[in-house]
């Protein structure tokens, strides 16, 4: 027998809200969700894993549309391994560029901190000589 999980259980496991689970399903990020006799969604272990993957992708900045391009539907259609690798390589380039921009910002902040430290020292020195 296959283990299934309710929406509430998946939400607790993944940290996503039940609303978000449904949103991802509506957006086509997850498909083939089974229903029980009462019509309630029943998720498989692989569904739970995919929700974790989606969460990771969202955390690193992928949009829902980008995840859709990456996703391989259960029927086997969709992106090939090569296409997904190329997608991730492109995304990696974006992240590297963002890291450079952040490093530039950090360097500017550090410069300003040092500038204000020197100003403080000059103010203290000026106060001592009065």
Rosetta constraint file for C-alpha pairs under 8 A:
AtomPair CA 2 CA 44 HARMONIC 7.68 0.50
AtomPair CA 3 CA 44 HARMONIC 6.52 0.50
AtomPair CA 3 CA 45 HARMONIC 7.09 0.50
AtomPair CA 4 CA 42 HARMONIC 5.60 0.50
AtomPair CA 4 CA 43 HARMONIC 5.28 0.50
AtomPair CA 4 CA 44 HARMONIC 4.84 0.50
AtomPair CA 4 CA 45 HARMONIC 6.83 0.50
AtomPair CA 5 CA 9 HARMONIC 5.84 0.50
AtomPair CA 5 CA 10 HARMONIC 6.30 0.50
AtomPair CA 5 CA 42 HARMONIC 5.36 0.50
AtomPair CA 5 CA 43 HARMONIC 4.91 0.50
AtomPair CA 5 CA 44 HARMONIC 6.30 0.50
AtomPair CA 5 CA 45 HARMONIC 7.65 0.50
AtomPair CA 6 CA 10 HARMONIC 6.26 0.50
AtomPair CA 6 CA 40 HARMONIC 7.70 0.50
AtomPair CA 6 CA 41 HARMONIC 6.33 0.50
AtomPair CA 6 CA 42 HARMONIC 5.15 0.50
AtomPair CA 6 CA 43 HARMONIC 6.27 0.50
AtomPair CA 7 CA 11 HARMONIC 6.02 0.50
AtomPair CA 7 CA 18 HARMONIC 5.98 0.50
AtomPair CA 7 CA 21 HARMONIC 7.54 0.50
AtomPair CA 7 CA 41 HARMONIC 6.44 0.50
AtomPair CA 7 CA 42 HARMONIC 6.96 0.50
AtomPair CA 7 CA 43 HARMONIC 7.22 0.50
AtomPair CA 8 CA 12 HARMONIC 6.19 0.50
AtomPair CA 8 CA 18 HARMONIC 6.48 0.50
AtomPair CA 9 CA 13 HARMONIC 6.12 0.50
AtomPair CA 10 CA 14 HARMONIC 5.96 0.50
AtomPair CA 10 CA 16 HARMONIC 7.84 0.50
AtomPair CA 10 CA 43 HARMONIC 7.50 0.50
AtomPair CA 10 CA 48 HARMONIC 6.37 0.50
AtomPair CA 11 CA 15 HARMONIC 5.46 0.50
AtomPair CA 11 CA 16 HARMONIC 4.88 0.50
AtomPair CA 11 CA 17 HARMONIC 5.32 0.50
AtomPair CA 11 CA 18 HARMONIC 5.70 0.50
AtomPair CA 11 CA 21 HARMONIC 7.42 0.50
AtomPair CA 12 CA 16 HARMONIC 7.15 0.50
AtomPair CA 13 CA 48 HARMONIC 7.90 0.50
AtomPair CA 14 CA 48 HARMONIC 7.35 0.50
AtomPair CA 14 CA 51 HARMONIC 6.87 0.50
AtomPair CA 14 CA 52 HARMONIC 6.14 0.50
AtomPair CA 14 CA 55 HARMONIC 7.98 0.50
AtomPair CA 16 CA 20 HARMONIC 6.11 0.50
AtomPair CA 16 CA 21 HARMONIC 6.81 0.50
AtomPair CA 17 CA 21 HARMONIC 6.44 0.50
AtomPair CA 18 CA 22 HARMONIC 6.39 0.50
AtomPair CA 19 CA 23 HARMONIC 6.12 0.50
AtomPair CA 20 CA 24 HARMONIC 6.12 0.50
AtomPair CA 21 CA 25 HARMONIC 6.34 0.50
AtomPair CA 21 CA 51 HARMONIC 7.97 0.50
AtomPair CA 22 CA 26 HARMONIC 6.08 0.50
AtomPair CA 23 CA 27 HARMONIC 6.09 0.50
AtomPair CA 24 CA 28 HARMONIC 6.30 0.50
AtomPair CA 24 CA 29 HARMONIC 5.27 0.50
AtomPair CA 24 CA 30 HARMONIC 6.37 0.50
AtomPair CA 25 CA 29 HARMONIC 5.70 0.50
AtomPair CA 25 CA 30 HARMONIC 4.97 0.50
AtomPair CA 25 CA 31 HARMONIC 6.21 0.50
AtomPair CA 27 CA 64 HARMONIC 7.75 0.50
AtomPair CA 28 CA 68 HARMONIC 7.16 0.50
AtomPair CA 29 CA 64 HARMONIC 7.77 0.50
AtomPair CA 29 CA 67 HARMONIC 7.24 0.50
AtomPair CA 29 CA 68 HARMONIC 5.87 0.50
AtomPair CA 29 CA 71 HARMONIC 6.89 0.50
AtomPair CA 30 CA 47 HARMONIC 7.42 0.50
AtomPair CA 30 CA 50 HARMONIC 7.79 0.50
AtomPair CA 30 CA 73 HARMONIC 7.81 0.50
AtomPair CA 31 CA 73 HARMONIC 7.35 0.50
AtomPair CA 31 CA 74 HARMONIC 7.56 0.50
AtomPair CA 32 CA 74 HARMONIC 7.69 0.50
AtomPair CA 33 CA 41 HARMONIC 6.45 0.50
AtomPair CA 33 CA 42 HARMONIC 6.52 0.50
AtomPair CA 33 CA 43 HARMONIC 6.11 0.50
AtomPair CA 34 CA 41 HARMONIC 5.90 0.50
AtomPair CA 34 CA 42 HARMONIC 5.24 0.50
AtomPair CA 34 CA 43 HARMONIC 6.60 0.50
AtomPair CA 35 CA 39 HARMONIC 5.03 0.50
AtomPair CA 35 CA 40 HARMONIC 5.19 0.50
AtomPair CA 35 CA 41 HARMONIC 4.60 0.50
AtomPair CA 35 CA 42 HARMONIC 5.39 0.50
AtomPair CA 36 CA 40 HARMONIC 5.42 0.50
AtomPair CA 36 CA 41 HARMONIC 6.59 0.50
AtomPair CA 36 CA 42 HARMONIC 6.47 0.50
AtomPair CA 43 CA 47 HARMONIC 5.81 0.50
AtomPair CA 43 CA 48 HARMONIC 7.01 0.50
AtomPair CA 44 CA 48 HARMONIC 6.54 0.50
AtomPair CA 45 CA 49 HARMONIC 6.38 0.50
AtomPair CA 46 CA 50 HARMONIC 6.16 0.50
AtomPair CA 47 CA 51 HARMONIC 6.23 0.50
AtomPair CA 48 CA 52 HARMONIC 6.42 0.50
AtomPair CA 49 CA 53 HARMONIC 6.38 0.50
AtomPair CA 50 CA 54 HARMONIC 6.11 0.50
AtomPair CA 51 CA 55 HARMONIC 6.08 0.50
AtomPair CA 52 CA 56 HARMONIC 6.21 0.50
AtomPair CA 53 CA 57 HARMONIC 6.18 0.50
AtomPair CA 54 CA 58 HARMONIC 6.11 0.50
AtomPair CA 54 CA 67 HARMONIC 7.35 0.50
AtomPair CA 55 CA 59 HARMONIC 6.11 0.50
AtomPair CA 56 CA 60 HARMONIC 6.38 0.50
AtomPair CA 57 CA 61 HARMONIC 6.42 0.50
AtomPair CA 57 CA 62 HARMONIC 5.39 0.50
AtomPair CA 57 CA 67 HARMONIC 7.27 0.50
AtomPair CA 58 CA 62 HARMONIC 5.03 0.50
AtomPair CA 58 CA 63 HARMONIC 6.48 0.50
AtomPair CA 58 CA 64 HARMONIC 7.69 0.50
AtomPair CA 62 CA 66 HARMONIC 5.89 0.50
AtomPair CA 62 CA 67 HARMONIC 6.46 0.50
AtomPair CA 63 CA 67 HARMONIC 6.30 0.50
AtomPair CA 64 CA 68 HARMONIC 6.19 0.50
AtomPair CA 65 CA 69 HARMONIC 6.56 0.50
AtomPair CA 66 CA 70 HARMONIC 6.47 0.50
AtomPair CA 67 CA 71 HARMONIC 5.98 0.50
AtomPair CA 69 CA 79 HARMONIC 7.20 0.50
AtomPair CA 70 CA 79 HARMONIC 6.48 0.50
AtomPair CA 70 CA 84 HARMONIC 5.75 0.50
AtomPair CA 70 CA 87 HARMONIC 7.24 0.50
AtomPair CA 71 CA 78 HARMONIC 7.15 0.50
AtomPair CA 71 CA 79 HARMONIC 6.99 0.50
AtomPair CA 72 CA 76 HARMONIC 6.50 0.50
AtomPair CA 72 CA 77 HARMONIC 6.49 0.50
AtomPair CA 72 CA 78 HARMONIC 5.07 0.50
AtomPair CA 72 CA 79 HARMONIC 5.85 0.50
AtomPair CA 72 CA 80 HARMONIC 7.95 0.50
AtomPair CA 73 CA 77 HARMONIC 5.93 0.50
AtomPair CA 73 CA 78 HARMONIC 6.26 0.50
AtomPair CA 79 CA 83 HARMONIC 5.74 0.50
AtomPair CA 79 CA 84 HARMONIC 6.25 0.50
AtomPair CA 80 CA 84 HARMONIC 6.23 0.50
AtomPair CA 81 CA 85 HARMONIC 6.06 0.50
AtomPair CA 82 CA 86 HARMONIC 6.14 0.50
AtomPair CA 83 CA 87 HARMONIC 6.09 0.50
AtomPair CA 84 CA 88 HARMONIC 6.21 0.50
AtomPair CA 85 CA 89 HARMONIC 6.13 0.50
AtomPair CA 86 CA 90 HARMONIC 6.19 0.50
AtomPair CA 87 CA 91 HARMONIC 6.22 0.50
AtomPair CA 88 CA 92 HARMONIC 5.95 0.50
AtomPair CA 89 CA 93 HARMONIC 6.39 0.50
AtomPair CA 90 CA 94 HARMONIC 6.58 0.50
AtomPair CA 91 CA 95 HARMONIC 6.36 0.50
AtomPair CA 92 CA 96 HARMONIC 6.17 0.50
AtomPair CA 93 CA 97 HARMONIC 6.25 0.50
AtomPair CA 94 CA 98 HARMONIC 6.24 0.50
AtomPair CA 95 CA 99 HARMONIC 6.11 0.50
AtomPair CA 96 CA 100 HARMONIC 6.31 0.50
AtomPair CA 97 CA 101 HARMONIC 6.31 0.50
AtomPair CA 98 CA 102 HARMONIC 6.12 0.50
AtomPair CA 99 CA 103 HARMONIC 6.05 0.50
AtomPair CA 100 CA 104 HARMONIC 6.16 0.50
AtomPair CA 101 CA 105 HARMONIC 6.26 0.50
AtomPair CA 102 CA 106 HARMONIC 6.09 0.50
AtomPair CA 103 CA 107 HARMONIC 6.09 0.50
AtomPair CA 104 CA 108 HARMONIC 6.30 0.50
AtomPair CA 105 CA 109 HARMONIC 6.20 0.50
AtomPair CA 106 CA 110 HARMONIC 6.11 0.50
AtomPair CA 107 CA 111 HARMONIC 6.17 0.50
AtomPair CA 108 CA 112 HARMONIC 6.27 0.50
AtomPair CA 109 CA 113 HARMONIC 6.18 0.50
AtomPair CA 110 CA 114 HARMONIC 6.22 0.50
AtomPair CA 111 CA 115 HARMONIC 6.12 0.50
AtomPair CA 112 CA 116 HARMONIC 6.18 0.50
AtomPair CA 113 CA 117 HARMONIC 6.17 0.50
AtomPair CA 114 CA 118 HARMONIC 6.27 0.50
AtomPair CA 115 CA 119 HARMONIC 6.32 0.50
AtomPair CA 116 CA 120 HARMONIC 6.08 0.50
AtomPair CA 117 CA 121 HARMONIC 6.25 0.50
AtomPair CA 118 CA 122 HARMONIC 6.16 0.50
AtomPair CA 119 CA 123 HARMONIC 6.12 0.50
AtomPair CA 120 CA 124 HARMONIC 6.14 0.50
AtomPair CA 121 CA 125 HARMONIC 6.06 0.50
AtomPair CA 122 CA 126 HARMONIC 5.98 0.50
AtomPair CA 123 CA 127 HARMONIC 6.12 0.50
AtomPair CA 124 CA 128 HARMONIC 6.26 0.50
AtomPair CA 125 CA 129 HARMONIC 6.40 0.50
AtomPair CA 126 CA 130 HARMONIC 6.55 0.50
